Amino acid sequence: MSAAAGASACGTSGPTPSSRVTPAIESSDPPQGNTNVGTLPTRRIQLLGRSFVVALAVTDEARSTGMSGWDLGDLRGIDGMLYVFDTPREPGESYFSTSGYRFPVDILFFDSDGVFLRGYSVQPCPQGANCRQYYPDQPFQYVIETPSGHLPILAPGAQLLVQS
């Protein structure tokens, strides 16, 4: 979802590091429909004591495409997408937008300890348009995208737990 050619979920002004996250052993069957969705590993996360299953953006391609081009029906079996960076990203160094998205999403940013920093509820932006870039005003290392309203409302300081 960057300003680069095509749609991308996460843009960077420098190289995108590879992720240290490995696929979850207890992952559910991948959703059917969009072939990109079905190829992504999944991981179980917890927010406010509730458990969710998210697709992992562990390759440069998955991080740059995100959920662009997906329909809500493509999410069968998962609640959204978790982006993980090897090291914290500075504000503006990496950003998120909704270029090419087909449904509204919530974008939630967490620091290196999994502490919630900031969230945005965002409408889709037509692919090729000059889309707004979203990032918090503090370094972040984890980002979750879900259909708007799908996760509980978080207060600053809420804890993200990623199950291995």
C-alpha positions in Angstrom: 0.0 0.0 0.0 2.9 2.4 -0.6 3.4 5.1 -3.1 5.4 2.5 -5.2 3.9 1.1 -8.4 0.9 -1.1 -7.7 -0.8 -1.7 -4.4 1.1 -2.3 -1.3 0.2 -2.5 2.4 3.4 -1.5 3.8 5.7 1.0 2.2 9.2 1.8 3.3 11.7 4.5 2.5 14.5 1.9 2.9 14.9 -1.8 2.6 12.2 -4.0 4.2 13.7 -6.5 6.7 12.7 -10.1 6.6 10.6 -11.4 9.4 11.7 -13.6 12.2 8.2 -15.0 12.7 7.7 -18.6 11.8 4.5 -20.3 10.9 2.3 -21.5 13.7 2.0 -25.2 14.4 -1.6 -24.8 15.3 -2.7 -22.9 12.3 -6.1 -23.4 10.9 -6.8 -24.4 7.3 -6.0 -21.5 5.0 -9.0 -19.6 3.6 -10.1 -20.4 0.0 -10.7 -17.8 -2.7 -7.8 -15.5 -3.2 -4.7 -17.7 -3.8 -2.5 -15.2 -2.0 -4.5 -15.6 1.2 -4.3 -19.4 1.2 -0.5 -19.4 0.9 0.1 -17.3 4.0 1.1 -18.9 7.3 -1.2 -18.1 10.3 -0.6 -17.4 14.0 -2.9 -17.2 17.0 -2.8 -13.8 18.8 -4.5 -12.5 22.0 -5.8 -9.0 22.7 -7.7 -8.2 25.9 -7.9 -11.9 26.7 -9.6 -12.8 23.4 -8.0 -15.1 20.8 -7.8 -14.3 17.1 -6.1 -16.0 14.1 -4.1 -13.8 11.7 -2.3 -14.3 8.5 1.4 -13.5 8.8 3.1 -11.1 6.4 6.6 -12.8 6.5 7.8 -12.1 3.0 8.6 -8.8 1.3 5.8 -9.5 -1.2 3.2 -10.2 1.5 4.2 -7.1 3.5 4.0 -4.9 0.4 0.7 -6.3 -0.9 -1.1 -6.8 2.4 -4.9 -7.3 2.0 -5.0 -5.3 -1.2 -7.4 -7.0 -3.7 -8.9 -9.2 -1.0 -12.7 -9.5 -0.5 -14.2 -10.1 2.9 -15.0 -13.6 1.8 -11.2 -14.3 1.3 -10.8 -14.0 5.1 -12.5 -17.2 5.9 -10.6 -18.8 8.8 -8.6 -15.7 9.7 -9.4 -12.4 11.4 -6.8 -10.2 9.7 -3.1 -9.9 9.0 -0.1 -9.4 11.3 3.0 -7.6 10.0 6.2 -8.2 11.9 9.5 -6.3 11.4 12.8 -7.6 12.7 13.6 -4.2 14.3 11.4 -1.3 15.3 10.5 1.1 12.5 10.8 4.8 13.0 7.7 7.0 12.3 7.5 7.5 8.6 10.2 5.0 7.8 7.5 2.4 7.0 3.9 3.3 6.5 0.5 1.7 5.7 -2.3 2.7 3.3 -5.3 1.1 1.8 -4.5 1.4 -1.9 -6.5 -1.3 -3.7 -8.4 -2.4 -0.6 -12.0 -3.5 -1.1 -13.3 -3.0 2.5 -12.6 -0.6 5.4 -9.9 -1.8 7.8 -8.5 -1.0 11.2 -4.7 -0.6 11.3 -3.2 -1.1 14.8 0.4 -0.3 15.7 2.4 -1.9 18.5 5.9 -1.3 19.8 8.7 -3.9 20.2 7.1 -5.2 23.4 3.7 -5.6 21.9 2.3 -2.5 23.6 -0.5 -0.8 21.6 0.5 2.6 20.3 -2.1 3.9 18.0 -4.9 2.7 15.7 -6.7 4.0 12.6 -10.1 3.1 11.1 -9.5 3.6 7.4 -11.7 3.5 4.3 -10.4 1.8 1.1 -8.5 4.0 -1.3 -8.7 3.4 -5.1 -5.6 1.7 -6.5 -3.4 4.3 -8.2 -4.9 7.2 -6.2 -2.7 9.4 -3.9 -3.6 7.5 -0.8 -2.9 8.7 2.8 0.0 7.1 4.6 -0.6 5.8 8.2 2.0 5.3 11.0 2.2 6.2 14.7 4.4 9.0 16.1 6.6 6.4 17.9 8.7 3.5 16.8 6.7 0.4 16.0 7.5 -3.3 15.3 4.1 -5.0 14.9 1.0 -4.0 12.9 -2.4 -5.7 12.7 -4.9 -5.0 9.9 -8.4 -6.3 10.3 -11.8 -5.5 8.8 -13.1 -2.4 10.6 -14.7 -3.1 14.0 -13.6 -6.8 14.0 -11.2 -6.5 17.0 -12.0 -4.9 20.4 -11.3 -1.2 20.9 -7.9 -0.9 22.5 -6.6 1.8 24.9 -3.0 2.9 24.7 -0.9 0.3 26.6 -3.0 -2.7 25.7 -0.8 -5.8 25.2 -0.5 -7.9 22.1 0.4 -11.5 22.7 1.6 -13.7 19.8 1.4 -17.4 20.5 4.2 -19.6 19.1 
